[in-house]
Amino acid sequence: MGDMLFSIGAEYQHLSGFGLGLVILLIGGYWLIPASISLATRVHLPPRLIASVIIAGGTSAPELLVSVNAGLTGNPDIALANVTGSNITNIFLVFGLGILLMPVGLNSPRDRQDIFWLTILTLAVSVMLLADIFASWGGRMIGLCLFASFFLLALRQKTADNLTPETSGSPQFGLMASVVMTLLSIAALITGAHLMVTHAVSIATSFEIDKAVIGATIVAIGTSLPEITAVMASLLKGRQDMAVGNIIGSNMFNICIVLGITAMAAPLPASPSLLFTILPFFVLSSLFLLGLSWRFSHAGRRVGTAFLGLYGCFAGLCYVL
């Protein structure tokens, strides 16, 4: 009787923590976009650059914390599956949900360039995972190169933005208020996602689910909740450029910063379940996004439905295999 009451109490605690995390996440998403647009205007930077670097880095902080911790504690499956699974989730689930809400254009020269470089990074990392390079000391040097490449890509983007400046209207808040609100909003997204992931993983672990599957699905969705919130908020505010910039920027951040730092911190051998189940979808997600940017002027509800269907296939395959 006592054990049953303890179990019910633990489940209630997990559900309450999950609900609290969701509330905090929604509050952060509500304030993030107006605060970041105001910040971009105050410092004379294009909102897309803010979205693809500052917001993308902030919303990807959960992936960084989870992956580095997993690598240092001897759980390379969770570390690698979180990075690859988060990128799959960002494209198929986050972007799919976003374009169901509102059609999004991806055919601008900027979008094509950014997606092209994301695809190159994805293919390069996939080859290195197949060669098991991250399991050796050489993986640390690769991690350092990935880390440096993010700043080179950000510098290239800033140069391009300076050549084609954008206008974003009058700022809603002062400079200090914009900075504080942006940081607090990102902190709320990270805190809310952490609460939701912690309690969701506790429930999943009790059912003895494979670690790579937990990392690629439950943890990846949980750590992508900030991106989901930020993208939805951007689209509801009519800022498609910030929504696209956040998705591409988050995926680049995951590969360059999250995987780069994690690879420098610990060896990351790739398991067969990751290589043969998760990695193909990791590559396909970027290739689909690249093809979409070159073939279609707008991604609408049919594309969104297809992307969600592909994510459903990915999640189902993970749990079946």
C-alpha positions in Angstrom: 0.0 0.0 0.0 2.8 2.4 1.0 4.7 1.6 -2.2 1.6 2.3 -4.3 1.0 5.6 -2.6 4.7 6.6 -3.1 4.4 5.7 -6.8 1.2 7.7 -7.2 2.9 10.6 -5.5 5.9 10.4 -7.7 3.8 10.3 -10.8 1.9 13.4 -9.6 5.1 15.2 -8.9 6.4 14.4 -12.5 3.1 15.6 -14.0 3.1 18.8 -11.9 6.7 19.5 -12.8 5.9 18.9 -16.5 2.9 21.3 -16.3 4.9 24.0 -14.5 7.6 23.8 -17.2 5.0 24.2 -19.9 3.6 27.4 -18.3 7.1 28.9 -17.9 7.9 28.0 -21.5 4.8 29.7 -22.9 5.5 32.9 -20.8 9.1 33.0 -22.2 7.9 32.5 -25.8 5.2 35.3 -25.4 7.8 37.9 -24.6 10.8 36.7 -26.6 9.9 38.0 -30.1 8.9 41.6 -29.2 11.9 41.9 -26.9 14.4 40.6 -29.4 13.0 42.7 -32.3 13.2 45.7 -30.1 16.8 44.8 -29.2 17.7 44.3 -32.9 16.3 47.8 -33.7 18.2 49.4 -30.8 21.6 48.0 -31.8 20.9 48.4 -35.6 21.2 44.7 -36.4 18.7 42.8 -38.7 16.2 40.8 -36.6 17.1 37.7 -38.6 20.7 37.9 -37.3 19.4 38.2 -33.8 17.2 35.1 -34.4 19.8 32.9 -36.0 22.6 33.7 -33.5 21.3 35.0 -30.1 17.8 33.4 -30.0 19.0 30.2 -31.7 21.9 29.9 -29.2 19.6 30.6 -26.3 16.9 28.2 -27.4 19.6 25.5 -28.1 21.1 25.9 -24.6 19.1 22.9 -23.3 20.7 20.7 -26.0 24.2 21.9 -24.9 23.6 21.2 -21.2 22.0 17.8 -21.9 24.7 16.6 -24.4 27.7 17.8 -22.4 26.4 16.3 -19.2 25.6 13.0 -21.0 29.1 12.9 -22.5 30.8 13.5 -19.2 28.7 10.9 -17.4 29.4 8.2 -19.9 26.2 8.3 -21.9 27.4 9.1 -25.5 24.2 7.6 -26.9 22.1 10.3 -25.3 24.7 13.0 -26.2 24.8 12.1 -29.9 21.1 11.2 -30.2 20.1 14.5 -28.6 22.1 16.5 -31.2 21.0 14.5 -34.3 17.4 14.0 -32.9 17.0 17.7 -32.1 17.9 18.6 -35.7 15.4 16.1 -37.0 12.8 17.5 -34.6 13.5 21.1 -35.6 13.0 20.4 -39.3 10.3 17.8 -39.4 8.3 18.6 -36.2 9.0 22.3 -35.4 9.1 23.6 -39.0 6.2 21.2 -39.9 4.0 22.6 -37.1 5.1 26.2 -38.1 4.1 25.9 -41.8 0.8 24.3 -40.8 0.2 27.5 -38.9 1.3 29.8 -41.7 2.9 29.2 -45.2 6.6 30.1 -45.2 8.9 31.1 -48.1 12.3 29.5 -48.3 13.5 30.6 -51.7 15.4 33.8 -50.9 19.2 33.8 -51.6 19.9 34.1 -47.9 17.7 31.0 -47.0 19.3 29.0 -49.8 22.9 29.8 -48.7 22.2 29.1 -45.0 20.4 25.8 -45.8 23.2 24.8 -48.1 25.9 25.3 -45.4 23.7 23.4 -42.9 23.4 20.5 -45.3 27.2 20.5 -45.8 27.8 20.4 -42.0 25.2 17.6 -41.7 26.8 15.4 -44.3 30.3 16.0 -43.0 29.3 15.1 -39.4 27.4 12.0 -40.7 30.5 10.7 -42.5 32.6 11.3 -39.3 30.0 9.4 -37.2 30.0 6.5 -39.7 33.8 6.5 -39.5 33.5 6.6 -35.6 36.0 9.5 -35.6 34.3 11.1 -32.5 35.2 8.0 -30.4 38.9 8.7 -30.6 41.1 11.6 -29.5 40.9 12.9 -33.1 37.3 13.7 -32.3 38.4 16.5 -30.0 40.2 18.3 -32.8 37.1 17.9 -35.0 35.0 19.3 -32.1 37.3 22.3 -32.0 36.9 22.8 -35.7 33.1 22.6 -35.5 33.1 25.1 -32.6 35.2 27.6 -34.6 33.1 27.1 -37.8 30.0 28.5 -36.0 31.6 31.9 -35.5 32.9 31.9 -39.1 29.4 31.3 -40.4 28.0 33.9 -38.0 30.6 36.4 -39.3 29.7 35.6 -42.9 26.0 36.2 -42.1 26.7 39.5 -40.4 28.6 40.7 -43.4 25.8 39.7 -45.7 23.2 41.4 -43.5 25.2 44.6 -43.5 25.1 44.6 -47.3 21.3 44.2 -47.2 20.0 46.0 -44.2 16.5 45.4 -42.9 14.1 47.7 -41.1 12.0 46.6 -38.2 10.1 49.7 -37.3 10.2 51.6 -34.0 11.5 49.7 -31.0 8.9 48.9 -28.3 11.4 49.1 -25.4 14.6 50.9 -24.4 17.9 49.2 -24.9 18.4 48.0 -21.4 14.8 46.8 -21.1 15.2 45.0 -24.5 18.4 43.2 -23.3 16.9 42.2 -19.9 13.6 41.0 -21.4 15.4 39.0 -24.1 17.7 37.3 -21.6 14.8 36.7 -19.2 12.7 35.2 -22.0 15.5 32.9 -23.1 16.1 31.9 -19.4 12.3 31.1 -19.1 12.5 28.9 -22.2 15.5 27.0 -20.9 14.0 26.6 -17.4 10.7 25.5 -18.7 12.3 23.0 -21.1 14.5 21.7 -18.3 11.6 21.0 -16.1 9.6 19.3 -18.9 12.6 17.1 -20.0 13.6 16.1 -16.5 10.1 14.8 -15.6 9.5 13.3 -19.0 12.8 11.4 -18.9 12.0 10.1 -15.4 8.7 8.7 -16.6 10.3 7.1 -19.7 13.2 5.6 -17.8 10.8 3.8 -15.5 9.6 1.9 -18.6 13.2 0.9 -19.4 13.3 2.6 -22.9 16.6 2.5 -24.8 18.9 5.5 -24.1 19.4 6.3 -27.7 15.7 6.3 -28.3 15.1 8.5 -25.2 17.8 10.9 -26.5 16.4 11.1 -30.0 12.8 11.5 -29.2 11.8 12.5 -25.6 14.9 14.5 -24.8 15.2 15.9 -28.4 11.5 17.1 -28.3 11.9 18.5 -24.8 15.1 20.4 -25.7 13.4 21.6 -28.9 10.4 23.1 -27.0 12.1 26.5 -26.9 12.5 26.4 -30.7 8.8 25.3 -31.1 7.7 28.2 -28.9 10.0 30.8 -30.5 9.0 29.7 -34.1 5.3 29.8 -33.3 5.6 33.2 -31.6 7.6 34.5 -34.6 5.0 33.4 -37.1 2.1 34.7 -35.0 3.9 38.1 -34.9 4.3 37.9 -38.7 8.1 37.5 -38.6 8.8 34.6 -41.0 12.4 35.7 -41.3 13.0 35.2 -37.6 11.2 31.8 -37.6 13.3 30.4 -40.5 16.5 32.0 -39.0 15.8 30.4 -35.6 15.4 26.9 -37.1 18.5 27.1 -39.3 20.5 28.8 -36.6 19.5 26.3 -34.0 20.5 23.3 -36.2 23.9 25.0 -36.9 24.3 25.7 -33.2 23.6 22.0 -32.4 26.1 20.7 -34.8 28.9 23.3 -34.3 28.6 24.3 -30.6 26.7 21.5 -28.9 28.5 18.6 -30.7 31.7 20.5 -30.9 31.9 21.2 -27.1 30.7 17.7 -26.3 33.3 16.1 -28.6 36.0 18.2 -26.9 34.8 17.1 -23.4 34.5 13.3 -23.9 34.8 10.5 -26.5 31.6 9.9 -28.4 31.3 6.4 -29.9 28.3 5.9 -32.1 26.0 3.0 -31.4 24.5 0.8 -34.2 21.0 2.0 -33.2 22.1 5.6 -33.8 23.9 4.9 -37.1 21.2 2.8 -38.7 18.0 4.3 -37.3 18.6 8.0 -36.4 21.4 9.0 -38.7 19.5 8.4 -42.0 16.7 10.8 -40.8 19.4 13.3 -39.7 20.7 13.4 -43.3 17.3 13.3 -45.0 15.9 16.2 -42.9 18.5 18.6 -44.2 18.3 17.2 -47.7 14.5 17.7 -47.7 14.9 21.3 -46.4 17.5 22.0 -49.1 15.3 20.5 -51.9 12.4 22.5 -50.5 14.3 25.8 -50.7 15.3 25.2 -54.4 12.0 23.7 -55.7 9.2 25.6 -54.1 8.6 29.3 -53.5 6.4 28.6 -50.4 6.0 25.7 -48.0 2.4 25.3 -47.2 0.1 22.9 -45.3 0.8 19.9 -47.5 4.5 20.2 -46.9 3.8 20.7 -43.2 1.7 17.6 -43.1 4.3 15.6 -45.0 7.0 16.8 -42.5 4.9 15.8 -39.5 4.3 12.4 -41.2 8.0 11.9 -41.6 8.6 12.8 -38.0 6.0 10.3 -37.0 7.8 7.6 -39.1 11.1 8.5 -37.4 9.7 8.4 -33.9 7.8 5.1 -34.6 10.8 3.5 -36.1 12.9 4.4 -33.1 10.5 2.7 -30.7 9.9 -0.3 -33.0 13.6 -1.0 -33.5 
